[in-house]
């Protein structure tokens, strides 16, 4: 019979995963405050969507903290009839709910990006594929939560592998499709004008950085979960993963604060070098120096808006600062 995991292999990763997830939640709080202060004229559905993500992340963070409290404090000194300490033998009772909370975040975010891609690419093949992959990931996550609730202890952890693989591989696949779609669609927008192309290259780089980070966390989560039967090291990445999705989305919306139409601000959480007010001014100035026929309206790090794009968003006015605003 296999041995139960050691405290170092089990409780340590839980603890650090909760700490990392809470850290990202703190960043999200600042992002959401910035969003509501800066974009009071955004459409109601978008403001409610951001509120929904914040509430879901708040619930996820609270559940994670309560979950780690149980083995560290609540079950201290308690043993099974076989004499094994309960924290070393049983899954935390709240652990089966973690996949459901993650689904509540990453599926809507991936659907949002698929919608934006449909607007950029003007076709539905890739967005539909992204949505189907995201739904498959959600099915795997729900299945994982049910299996974890059923097996209850670490000795039967390998029984969770199949559902966890479906969940994580599908989620990573959706992220790869999103990143590849954004890369391809923005790459085809290049005009041959150096200043315009430099701006588009910056958007592409930020999109790849954001997508690559979520893919890396997702793959590390599933690889460590499957490869290490007697360790919870994967939860260092698992607890932080939904916060990455939320932060990535809200930060791209906040990046519109870089200026008026025609300006571009780097992703405030995941941008590379060259961020800051001076960079914002240089990029805005570069775009305003372009001939009017070649100006691009850049409203998100991952979106290049045009007039027909605004029409696709159901926004037919031409005097608004950005296509997400409520009509005046």
C-alpha positions in Angstrom: 0.0 0.0 0.0 1.3 3.5 -0.9 2.4 5.8 1.8 0.6 9.1 2.5 2.5 12.2 1.4 4.8 14.1 3.8 3.8 17.5 5.3 6.4 19.2 3.2 5.1 17.7 0.0 1.4 18.4 0.8 0.8 21.4 3.0 3.7 23.5 1.8 2.4 23.8 -1.8 -1.1 24.5 -0.6 0.2 27.3 1.5 2.4 28.9 -1.2 -0.4 28.5 -3.7 -2.9 30.4 -1.5 -0.3 33.1 -0.9 0.4 33.6 -4.6 -3.3 33.5 -5.5 -4.0 36.1 -2.8 -1.2 38.3 -4.1 -2.7 38.2 -7.6 -6.1 39.0 -6.0 -4.6 42.1 -4.5 -3.4 43.2 -7.9 -6.9 42.5 -9.3 -8.5 44.7 -6.6 -6.3 47.6 -7.8 -7.1 46.8 -11.4 -10.8 46.8 -10.8 -10.7 50.1 -8.8 -8.7 51.7 -11.7 -11.2 50.4 -14.2 -14.3 51.8 -12.4 -12.6 55.1 -11.8 -11.3 55.5 -15.4 -14.1 54.1 -17.5 -17.4 55.3 -16.1 -19.0 55.5 -19.5 -18.3 51.9 -20.5 -21.4 49.9 -21.5 -23.4 48.5 -18.6 -22.9 44.9 -19.7 -19.1 45.3 -19.6 -19.1 47.0 -16.2 -21.3 44.2 -14.9 -19.0 41.6 -16.4 -16.0 43.1 -14.6 -18.0 43.1 -11.4 -18.9 39.5 -11.9 -15.3 38.5 -12.3 -14.4 40.4 -9.2 -17.1 38.7 -7.1 -16.1 35.3 -8.5 -12.4 36.0 -7.6 -13.3 37.2 -4.2 -15.3 34.0 -3.5 -12.4 31.9 -4.9 -9.9 33.6 -2.7 -12.1 33.2 0.4 -12.6 29.5 -0.3 -8.9 29.0 -0.8 -8.0 30.6 2.5 -10.7 28.6 4.3 -9.6 25.4 2.6 -5.9 25.7 3.7 -7.1 26.6 7.3 -8.7 23.2 7.6 -5.5 21.0 7.4 -3.2 23.6 9.0 -5.4 24.4 12.0 -8.8 22.7 12.0 -7.4 19.1 11.8 -4.4 19.7 13.9 -3.7 16.6 16.0 -6.5 14.6 14.5 -5.7 11.1 13.1 -7.5 8.4 11.1 -8.3 5.0 12.6 -5.1 3.8 11.0 -3.1 6.4 12.9 -2.4 8.6 9.9 -2.8 12.4 10.5 -5.9 13.5 8.8 -4.3 16.4 6.9 -1.9 13.9 5.4 -4.6 11.5 4.3 -7.8 13.4 3.3 -8.3 16.0 0.7 -9.4 19.3 2.2 -13.2 19.3 2.3 -13.5 22.5 0.2 -11.0 21.3 -2.5 -13.8 19.8 -4.8 -15.3 23.3 -5.1 -12.0 24.8 -6.5 -12.6 23.6 -10.1 -16.1 25.0 -10.2 -14.8 28.4 -9.0 -12.1 28.3 -11.7 -14.6 27.5 -14.4 -16.7 30.5 -13.3 -13.7 32.7 -14.3 -11.7 31.2 -17.2 -14.7 30.2 -19.3 -16.3 33.7 -19.4 -12.9 35.3 -20.1 -12.1 32.9 -22.9 -15.6 33.5 -24.4 -14.9 37.3 -24.2 -11.7 36.9 -26.1 -13.3 34.6 -28.7 -16.0 37.3 -29.2 -13.3 40.0 -29.7 -11.5 37.7 -32.2 -14.7 37.2 -34.2 -14.9 41.0 -34.4 -11.3 41.4 -35.5 -11.2 38.4 -38.0 -14.8 38.9 -39.3 -15.4 35.1 -39.3 -16.6 32.6 -36.7 -14.5 29.5 -37.4 -11.7 30.2 -34.8 -14.0 31.7 -32.2 -16.3 28.7 -32.3 -13.3 26.4 -32.0 -12.1 28.4 -29.0 -15.6 28.2 -27.3 -15.9 24.5 -27.9 -12.4 23.9 -26.4 -13.3 26.1 -23.5 -16.5 24.2 -22.9 -14.6 20.9 -23.0 -12.2 22.3 -20.4 -15.2 23.3 -18.2 -16.6 19.7 -18.5 -13.2 18.4 -17.4 -13.1 20.8 -14.5 -16.6 19.9 -13.3 -15.7 16.2 -13.7 -12.5 16.7 -11.7 -14.4 18.3 -8.8 -16.9 15.4 -8.7 -14.1 12.8 -8.7 -12.2 14.6 -6.0 -15.3 14.7 -3.9 -15.7 10.9 -4.5 -12.2 9.7 -3.9 -11.6 11.9 -0.8 -8.0 10.9 0.0 -4.5 11.2 -1.5 -4.0 7.5 -1.9 -6.6 7.5 -4.7 -5.3 10.6 -6.3 -4.3 8.9 -9.6 -8.1 8.3 -10.2 -8.4 12.1 -10.8 -5.7 12.2 -13.5 -8.0 11.6 -16.6 -10.5 14.4 -15.8 -7.7 16.7 -14.8 -5.9 16.1 -18.1 -9.0 16.9 -20.1 -9.5 20.1 -18.0 -6.0 21.5 -18.2 -5.0 20.4 -21.7 -8.3 21.9 -23.1 -7.8 25.1 -21.2 -4.2 25.4 -22.4 -5.4 24.6 -26.0 -8.0 27.4 -25.8 -5.3 29.9 -24.6 -3.0 28.8 -27.5 -5.8 29.3 -30.0 -6.6 32.7 -28.6 -3.0 33.8 -28.7 -2.4 32.4 -32.2 -5.6 34.0 -33.5 -4.6 37.4 -32.1 -1.1 37.1 -33.5 -2.3 36.2 -37.0 -5.1 38.7 -37.2 -2.9 41.6 -36.0 0.0 40.5 -38.1 -2.2 40.9 -41.2 -3.0 44.5 -40.2 0.5 45.6 -40.9 0.6 48.5 -43.4 4.3 48.8 -44.3 4.4 52.1 -42.4 7.1 51.7 -39.8 5.5 53.6 -37.0 2.2 51.9 -37.5 3.8 48.5 -37.7 5.9 49.1 -34.6 2.7 49.8 -32.6 1.1 46.6 -34.0 4.2 44.7 -33.0 3.9 46.0 -29.5 0.3 44.8 -29.3 1.3 41.4 -30.7 4.1 41.0 -28.1 1.8 41.9 -25.2 -0.9 39.4 -26.5 1.7 36.6 -26.7 3.1 37.4 -23.3 -0.3 37.3 -21.7 -1.4 34.1 -23.5 2.0 32.4 -22.8 1.8 33.1 -19.1 -1.6 31.4 -18.7 -0.5 28.5 -20.9 2.6 27.9 -18.8 0.7 28.0 -15.5 -1.9 25.6 -16.9 0.6 23.1 -18.3 2.7 23.2 -15.1 -0.5 22.6 -13.1 -1.5 19.5 -15.0 2.1 18.1 -15.5 2.9 18.4 -11.8 -0.5 17.0 -10.8 -0.1 13.9 -12.9 3.6 13.3 -12.4 3.7 13.8 -8.6 1.3 11.4 -7.0 2.3 12.2 -3.4 2.7 16.0 -3.8 0.4 19.0 -4.2 3.0 21.1 -5.9 0.6 21.8 -8.8 -1.6 23.9 -6.5 1.1 26.6 -6.4 0.0 27.4 -9.9 -3.6 26.2 -9.8 -4.7 28.7 -7.1 -3.2 31.6 -9.0 -4.4 30.6 -12.5 -7.9 32.2 -12.4 -6.4 35.4 -11.1 -4.1 35.5 -14.1 -7.2 35.3 -16.4 -9.0 38.1 -14.6 -5.9 40.4 -14.3 -5.1 39.9 -18.0 -8.6 40.9 -19.1 -9.0 43.9 -16.8 -5.5 45.2 -17.5 -6.1 45.2 -21.2 -9.2 47.2 -20.6 -7.4 49.6 -18.3 -4.7 50.0 -20.9 -7.1 52.3 -22.8 -6.4 55.0 -20.3 -3.2 55.7 -22.3 -5.0 58.6 -24.0 -7.5 59.6 -26.7 -8.4 57.8 -29.8 -5.3 56.8 -31.7 -3.1 56.3 -28.6 -1.8 53.0 -27.2 -0.9 52.2 -23.6 1.0 48.9 -22.8 -0.6 46.2 -20.8 -0.2 47.5 -17.2 0.4 44.1 -15.7 2.1 42.1 -18.4 3.9 44.6 -20.6 7.5 44.4 -21.3 10.1 47.2 -21.2 9.4 50.7 -22.2 6.2 51.2 -20.2 5.5 54.5 -18.4 4.2 57.9 -19.2 7.0 58.8 -21.5 6.5 55.7 -23.5 2.8 56.5 -23.7 3.5 60.0 -25.0 6.0 58.7 -27.6 3.5 56.1 -28.9 0.6 58.5 -29.0 2.7 61.1 -30.8 3.9 58.5 -33.3 0.4 57.6 -34.3 -0.8 61.2 -34.5 2.1 61.9 -37.0 0.8 59.3 -39.4 -1.3 60.3 -42.4 -4.9 60.3 -41.5 -5.7 57.5 -44.0 -3.4 55.2 -42.1 -4.4 56.0 -38.5 -5.5 53.1 -36.4 -7.8 53.4 -33.4 -6.3 51.2 -30.8 -8.6 50.5 -27.8 -7.1 47.3 -26.3 -3.7 45.7 -26.3 -5.2 42.9 -28.2 -7.6 44.7 -30.5 -7.2 47.1 -33.4 -10.6 48.9 -33.8 -11.9 50.3 -37.1 -15.2 51.9 -38.0 -16.7 48.6 -39.1 -15.5 47.1 -35.8 -17.6 49.6 -33.9 -20.6 48.7 -36.0 -20.0 45.0 -35.2 -20.1 46.0 -31.5 -23.5 47.6 -32.0 -22.1 51.0 -31.5 -22.9 53.3 -34.4 -21.7 56.7 -33.2 -18.5 58.2 -34.3 -17.8 60.7 -31.6 -17.1 58.4 -28.7 -13.7 57.9 -27.2 -14.0 54.1 -27.5 -16.5 51.5 -28.7 -17.3 50.2 -25.2 -18.8 53.5 -24.0 -22.5 54.0 -23.5 -24.1 56.2 -26.2 -24.2 59.8 -25.3 
